[in-house]
Amino acid sequence: MILPAVLVLLHGDDPALELVYFWAAVLLALTPVIIFGTIGVLVVKKILREQRGTRNAERGTEGPA
């Protein structure tokens, strides 16, 4: 209980440390958004690719062979 109070007294208002905390919070917030967003985009691209392949297979080949 006393250690956090001592650390606050030692550091005080350190702008550099506050900047580090800010960027750590930003990184913590953006990491899951980037990961799940990437997974979502990859899944949607795969679904669209499979649907396009199914449509092409149903229509058959078009044009002169």
Phi and psi restraints in degrees (range 20) as a CNS / XPLOR table:
assign (resid 1 and name C) (resid 2 and name N)
       (resid 2 and name CA) (resid 2 and name C) 1.0 -82.1 20.0 2
assign (resid 2 and name N) (resid 2 and name CA)
       (resid 2 and name C) (resid 3 and name N) 1.0 -29.1 20.0 2
assign (resid 2 and name C) (resid 3 and name N)
       (resid 3 and name CA) (resid 3 and name C) 1.0 -60.4 20.0 2
assign (resid 3 and name N) (resid 3 and name CA)
       (resid 3 and name C) (resid 4 and name N) 1.0 -47.1 20.0 2
assign (resid 3 and name C) (resid 4 and name N)
       (resid 4 and name CA) (resid 4 and name C) 1.0 -60.2 20.0 2
assign (resid 4 and name N) (resid 4 and name CA)
       (resid 4 and name C) (resid 5 and name N) 1.0 -37.2 20.0 2
assign (resid 4 and name C) (resid 5 and name N)
       (resid 5 and name CA) (resid 5 and name C) 1.0 -65.8 20.0 2
assign (resid 5 and name N) (resid 5 and name CA)
       (resid 5 and name C) (resid 6 and name N) 1.0 -39.9 20.0 2
assign (resid 5 and name C) (resid 6 and name N)
       (resid 6 and name CA) (resid 6 and name C) 1.0 -66.3 20.0 2
assign (resid 6 and name N) (resid 6 and name CA)
       (resid 6 and name C) (resid 7 and name N) 1.0 -40.9 20.0 2
assign (resid 6 and name C) (resid 7 and name N)
       (resid 7 and name CA) (resid 7 and name C) 1.0 -64.2 20.0 2
assign (resid 7 and name N) (resid 7 and name CA)
       (resid 7 and name C) (resid 8 and name N) 1.0 -37.4 20.0 2
assign (resid 7 and name C) (resid 8 and name N)
       (resid 8 and name CA) (resid 8 and name C) 1.0 -65.2 20.0 2
assign (resid 8 and name N) (resid 8 and name CA)
       (resid 8 and name C) (resid 9 and name N) 1.0 -40.2 20.0 2
assign (resid 8 and name C) (resid 9 and name N)
       (resid 9 and name CA) (resid 9 and name C) 1.0 -66.8 20.0 2
assign (resid 9 and name N) (resid 9 and name CA)
       (resid 9 and name C) (resid 10 and name N) 1.0 -36.4 20.0 2
assign (resid 9 and name C) (resid 10 and name N)
       (resid 10 and name CA) (resid 10 and name C) 1.0 -71.1 20.0 2
assign (resid 10 and name N) (resid 10 and name CA)
       (resid 10 and name C) (resid 11 and name N) 1.0 -42.5 20.0 2
assign (resid 10 and name C) (resid 11 and name N)
       (resid 11 and name CA) (resid 11 and name C) 1.0 -86.9 20.0 2
assign (resid 11 and name N) (resid 11 and name CA)
       (resid 11 and name C) (resid 12 and name N) 1.0 -38.4 20.0 2
assign (resid 11 and name C) (resid 12 and name N)
       (resid 12 and name CA) (resid 12 and name C) 1.0 64.6 20.0 2
assign (resid 12 and name N) (resid 12 and name CA)
       (resid 12 and name C) (resid 13 and name N) 1.0 -137.8 20.0 2
assign (resid 12 and name C) (resid 13 and name N)
       (resid 13 and name CA) (resid 13 and name C) 1.0 -100.0 20.0 2
assign (resid 13 and name N) (resid 13 and name CA)
       (resid 13 and name C) (resid 14 and name N) 1.0 86.8 20.0 2
assign (resid 13 and name C) (resid 14 and name N)
       (resid 14 and name CA) (resid 14 and name C) 1.0 -96.7 20.0 2
assign (resid 14 and name N) (resid 14 and name CA)
       (resid 14 and name C) (resid 15 and name N) 1.0 109.4 20.0 2
assign (resid 14 and name C) (resid 15 and name N)
       (resid 15 and name CA) (resid 15 and name C) 1.0 -62.1 20.0 2
assign (resid 15 and name N) (resid 15 and name CA)
       (resid 15 and name C) (resid 16 and name N) 1.0 -33.9 20.0 2
assign (resid 15 and name C) (resid 16 and name N)
       (resid 16 and name CA) (resid 16 and name C) 1.0 -65.7 20.0 2
assign (resid 16 and name N) (resid 16 and name CA)
       (resid 16 and name C) (resid 17 and name N) 1.0 -41.5 20.0 2
assign (resid 16 and name C) (resid 17 and name N)
       (resid 17 and name CA) (resid 17 and name C) 1.0 -67.9 20.0 2
assign (resid 17 and name N) (resid 17 and name CA)
       (resid 17 and name C) (resid 18 and name N) 1.0 -38.0 20.0 2
assign (resid 17 and name C) (resid 18 and name N)
       (resid 18 and name CA) (resid 18 and name C) 1.0 -65.2 20.0 2
assign (resid 18 and name N) (resid 18 and name CA)
       (resid 18 and name C) (resid 19 and name N) 1.0 -35.3 20.0 2
assign (resid 18 and name C) (resid 19 and name N)
       (resid 19 and name CA) (resid 19 and name C) 1.0 -65.9 20.0 2
assign (resid 19 and name N) (resid 19 and name CA)
       (resid 19 and name C) (resid 20 and name N) 1.0 -40.7 20.0 2
assign (resid 19 and name C) (resid 20 and name N)
       (resid 20 and name CA) (resid 20 and name C) 1.0 -62.2 20.0 2
assign (resid 20 and name N) (resid 20 and name CA)
       (resid 20 and name C) (resid 21 and name N) 1.0 -44.2 20.0 2
assign (resid 20 and name C) (resid 21 and name N)
       (resid 21 and name CA) (resid 21 and name C) 1.0 -62.3 20.0 2
assign (resid 21 and name N) (resid 21 and name CA)
       (resid 21 and name C) (resid 22 and name N) 1.0 -40.0 20.0 2
assign (resid 21 and name C) (resid 22 and name N)
       (resid 22 and name CA) (resid 22 and name C) 1.0 -61.4 20.0 2
assign (resid 22 and name N) (resid 22 and name CA)
       (resid 22 and name C) (resid 23 and name N) 1.0 -50.0 20.0 2
assign (resid 22 and name C) (resid 23 and name N)
       (resid 23 and name CA) (resid 23 and name C) 1.0 -68.3 20.0 2
assign (resid 23 and name N) (resid 23 and name CA)
       (resid 23 and name C) (resid 24 and name N) 1.0 -30.8 20.0 2
assign (resid 23 and name C) (resid 24 and name N)
       (resid 24 and name CA) (resid 24 and name C) 1.0 -65.3 20.0 2
assign (resid 24 and name N) (resid 24 and name CA)
       (resid 24 and name C) (resid 25 and name N) 1.0 -40.2 20.0 2
assign (resid 24 and name C) (resid 25 and name N)
       (resid 25 and name CA) (resid 25 and name C) 1.0 -67.1 20.0 2
assign (resid 25 and name N) (resid 25 and name CA)
       (resid 25 and name C) (resid 26 and name N) 1.0 -40.7 20.0 2
assign (resid 25 and name C) (resid 26 and name N)
       (resid 26 and name CA) (resid 26 and name C) 1.0 -62.7 20.0 2
assign (resid 26 and name N) (resid 26 and name CA)
       (resid 26 and name C) (resid 27 and name N) 1.0 -45.5 20.0 2
assign (resid 26 and name C) (resid 27 and name N)
       (resid 27 and name CA) (resid 27 and name C) 1.0 -63.0 20.0 2
assign (resid 27 and name N) (resid 27 and name CA)
       (resid 27 and name C) (resid 28 and name N) 1.0 -40.5 20.0 2
assign (resid 27 and name C) (resid 28 and name N)
       (resid 28 and name CA) (resid 28 and name C) 1.0 -63.8 20.0 2
assign (resid 28 and name N) (resid 28 and name CA)
       (resid 28 and name C) (resid 29 and name N) 1.0 -36.3 20.0 2
assign (resid 28 and name C) (resid 29 and name N)
       (resid 29 and name CA) (resid 29 and name C) 1.0 -77.4 20.0 2
assign (resid 29 and name N) (resid 29 and name CA)
       (resid 29 and name C) (resid 30 and name N) 1.0 -36.6 20.0 2
assign (resid 29 and name C) (resid 30 and name N)
       (resid 30 and name CA) (resid 30 and name C) 1.0 -82.3 20.0 2
assign (resid 30 and name N) (resid 30 and name CA)
       (resid 30 and name C) (resid 31 and name N) 1.0 -24.5 20.0 2
assign (resid 30 and name C) (resid 31 and name N)
       (resid 31 and name CA) (resid 31 and name C) 1.0 -58.1 20.0 2
assign (resid 31 and name N) (resid 31 and name CA)
       (resid 31 and name C) (resid 32 and name N) 1.0 -52.2 20.0 2
assign (resid 31 and name C) (resid 32 and name N)
       (resid 32 and name CA) (resid 32 and name C) 1.0 -66.1 20.0 2
assign (resid 32 and name N) (resid 32 and name CA)
       (resid 32 and name C) (resid 33 and name N) 1.0 -32.4 20.0 2
assign (resid 32 and name C) (resid 33 and name N)
       (resid 33 and name CA) (resid 33 and name C) 1.0 -63.9 20.0 2
assign (resid 33 and name N) (resid 33 and name CA)
       (resid 33 and name C) (resid 34 and name N) 1.0 -44.2 20.0 2
assign (resid 33 and name C) (resid 34 and name N)
       (resid 34 and name CA) (resid 34 and name C) 1.0 -66.2 20.0 2
assign (resid 34 and name N) (resid 34 and name CA)
       (resid 34 and name C) (resid 35 and name N) 1.0 -44.2 20.0 2
assign (resid 34 and name C) (resid 35 and name N)
       (resid 35 and name CA) (resid 35 and name C) 1.0 -64.7 20.0 2
assign (resid 35 and name N) (resid 35 and name CA)
       (resid 35 and name C) (resid 36 and name N) 1.0 -53.3 20.0 2
assign (resid 35 and name C) (resid 36 and name N)
       (resid 36 and name CA) (resid 36 and name C) 1.0 -69.8 20.0 2
assign (resid 36 and name N) (resid 36 and name CA)
       (resid 36 and name C) (resid 37 and name N) 1.0 -31.6 20.0 2
assign (resid 36 and name C) (resid 37 and name N)
       (resid 37 and name CA) (resid 37 and name C) 1.0 -63.8 20.0 2
assign (resid 37 and name N) (resid 37 and name CA)
       (resid 37 and name C) (resid 38 and name N) 1.0 -42.8 20.0 2
assign (resid 37 and name C) (resid 38 and name N)
       (resid 38 and name CA) (resid 38 and name C) 1.0 -64.1 20.0 2
assign (resid 38 and name N) (resid 38 and name CA)
       (resid 38 and name C) (resid 39 and name N) 1.0 -44.0 20.0 2
assign (resid 38 and name C) (resid 39 and name N)
       (resid 39 and name CA) (resid 39 and name C) 1.0 -61.0 20.0 2
assign (resid 39 and name N) (resid 39 and name CA)
       (resid 39 and name C) (resid 40 and name N) 1.0 -42.7 20.0 2
assign (resid 39 and name C) (resid 40 and name N)
       (resid 40 and name CA) (resid 40 and name C) 1.0 -62.5 20.0 2
assign (resid 40 and name N) (resid 40 and name CA)
       (resid 40 and name C) (resid 41 and name N) 1.0 -43.4 20.0 2
assign (resid 40 and name C) (resid 41 and name N)
       (resid 41 and name CA) (resid 41 and name C) 1.0 -63.7 20.0 2
assign (resid 41 and name N) (resid 41 and name CA)
       (resid 41 and name C) (resid 42 and name N) 1.0 -43.5 20.0 2
assign (resid 41 and name C) (resid 42 and name N)
       (resid 42 and name CA) (resid 42 and name C) 1.0 -63.8 20.0 2
assign (resid 42 and name N) (resid 42 and name CA)
       (resid 42 and name C) (resid 43 and name N) 1.0 -39.6 20.0 2
assign (resid 42 and name C) (resid 43 and name N)
       (resid 43 and name CA) (resid 43 and name C) 1.0 -66.3 20.0 2
assign (resid 43 and name N) (resid 43 and name CA)
       (resid 43 and name C) (resid 44 and name N) 1.0 -43.7 20.0 2
assign (resid 43 and name C) (resid 44 and name N)
       (resid 44 and name CA) (resid 44 and name C) 1.0 -64.3 20.0 2
assign (resid 44 and name N) (resid 44 and name CA)
       (resid 44 and name C) (resid 45 and name N) 1.0 -41.5 20.0 2
assign (resid 44 and name C) (resid 45 and name N)
       (resid 45 and name CA) (resid 45 and name C) 1.0 -62.3 20.0 2
assign (resid 45 and name N) (resid 45 and name CA)
       (resid 45 and name C) (resid 46 and name N) 1.0 -40.0 20.0 2
assign (resid 45 and name C) (resid 46 and name N)
       (resid 46 and name CA) (resid 46 and name C) 1.0 -66.6 20.0 2
assign (resid 46 and name N) (resid 46 and name CA)
       (resid 46 and name C) (resid 47 and name N) 1.0 -41.5 20.0 2
assign (resid 46 and name C) (resid 47 and name N)
       (resid 47 and name CA) (resid 47 and name C) 1.0 -62.7 20.0 2
assign (resid 47 and name N) (resid 47 and name CA)
       (resid 47 and name C) (resid 48 and name N) 1.0 -46.2 20.0 2
assign (resid 47 and name C) (resid 48 and name N)
       (resid 48 and name CA) (resid 48 and name C) 1.0 -64.4 20.0 2
assign (resid 48 and name N) (resid 48 and name CA)
       (resid 48 and name C) (resid 49 and name N) 1.0 -39.1 20.0 2
assign (resid 48 and name C) (resid 49 and name N)
       (resid 49 and name CA) (resid 49 and name C) 1.0 -64.1 20.0 2
assign (resid 49 and name N) (resid 49 and name CA)
       (resid 49 and name C) (resid 50 and name N) 1.0 -41.4 20.0 2
assign (resid 49 and name C) (resid 50 and name N)
       (resid 50 and name CA) (resid 50 and name C) 1.0 -67.4 20.0 2
assign (resid 50 and name N) (resid 50 and name CA)
       (resid 50 and name C) (resid 51 and name N) 1.0 -39.4 20.0 2
assign (resid 50 and name C) (resid 51 and name N)
       (resid 51 and name CA) (resid 51 and name C) 1.0 -65.1 20.0 2
assign (resid 51 and name N) (resid 51 and name CA)
       (resid 51 and name C) (resid 52 and name N) 1.0 -41.4 20.0 2
assign (resid 51 and name C) (resid 52 and name N)
       (resid 52 and name CA) (resid 52 and name C) 1.0 -64.0 20.0 2
assign (resid 52 and name N) (resid 52 and name CA)
       (resid 52 and name C) (resid 53 and name N) 1.0 -39.5 20.0 2
assign (resid 52 and name C) (resid 53 and name N)
       (resid 53 and name CA) (resid 53 and name C) 1.0 -65.5 20.0 2
assign (resid 53 and name N) (resid 53 and name CA)
       (resid 53 and name C) (resid 54 and name N) 1.0 -37.9 20.0 2
assign (resid 53 and name C) (resid 54 and name N)
       (resid 54 and name CA) (resid 54 and name C) 1.0 -67.1 20.0 2
assign (resid 54 and name N) (resid 54 and name CA)
       (resid 54 and name C) (resid 55 and name N) 1.0 -41.6 20.0 2
assign (resid 54 and name C) (resid 55 and name N)
       (resid 55 and name CA) (resid 55 and name C) 1.0 -64.1 20.0 2
assign (resid 55 and name N) (resid 55 and name CA)
       (resid 55 and name C) (resid 56 and name N) 1.0 -42.0 20.0 2
assign (resid 55 and name C) (resid 56 and name N)
       (resid 56 and name CA) (resid 56 and name C) 1.0 -65.5 20.0 2
assign (resid 56 and name N) (resid 56 and name CA)
       (resid 56 and name C) (resid 57 and name N) 1.0 -37.0 20.0 2
assign (resid 56 and name C) (resid 57 and name N)
       (resid 57 and name CA) (resid 57 and name C) 1.0 -69.7 20.0 2
assign (resid 57 and name N) (resid 57 and name CA)
       (resid 57 and name C) (resid 58 and name N) 1.0 -34.2 20.0 2
assign (resid 57 and name C) (resid 58 and name N)
       (resid 58 and name CA) (resid 58 and name C) 1.0 -72.0 20.0 2
assign (resid 58 and name N) (resid 58 and name CA)
       (resid 58 and name C) (resid 59 and name N) 1.0 -36.1 20.0 2
assign (resid 58 and name C) (resid 59 and name N)
       (resid 59 and name CA) (resid 59 and name C) 1.0 -77.6 20.0 2
assign (resid 59 and name N) (resid 59 and name CA)
       (resid 59 and name C) (resid 60 and name N) 1.0 -25.9 20.0 2
assign (resid 59 and name C) (resid 60 and name N)
       (resid 60 and name CA) (resid 60 and name C) 1.0 83.7 20.0 2
assign (resid 60 and name N) (resid 60 and name CA)
       (resid 60 and name C) (resid 61 and name N) 1.0 -174.5 20.0 2
assign (resid 60 and name C) (resid 61 and name N)
       (resid 61 and name CA) (resid 61 and name C) 1.0 -82.2 20.0 2
assign (resid 61 and name N) (resid 61 and name CA)
       (resid 61 and name C) (resid 62 and name N) 1.0 141.7 20.0 2
assign (resid 61 and name C) (resid 62 and name N)
       (resid 62 and name CA) (resid 62 and name C) 1.0 -113.0 20.0 2
assign (resid 62 and name N) (resid 62 and name CA)
       (resid 62 and name C) (resid 63 and name N) 1.0 152.7 20.0 2
assign (resid 62 and name C) (resid 63 and name N)
       (resid 63 and name CA) (resid 63 and name C) 1.0 90.0 20.0 2
assign (resid 63 and name N) (resid 63 and name CA)
       (resid 63 and name C) (resid 64 and name N) 1.0 173.4 20.0 2
assign (resid 63 and name C) (resid 64 and name N)
       (resid 64 and name CA) (resid 64 and name C) 1.0 -69.4 20.0 2
assign (resid 64 and name N) (resid 64 and name CA)
       (resid 64 and name C) (resid 65 and name N) 1.0 141.6 20.0 2
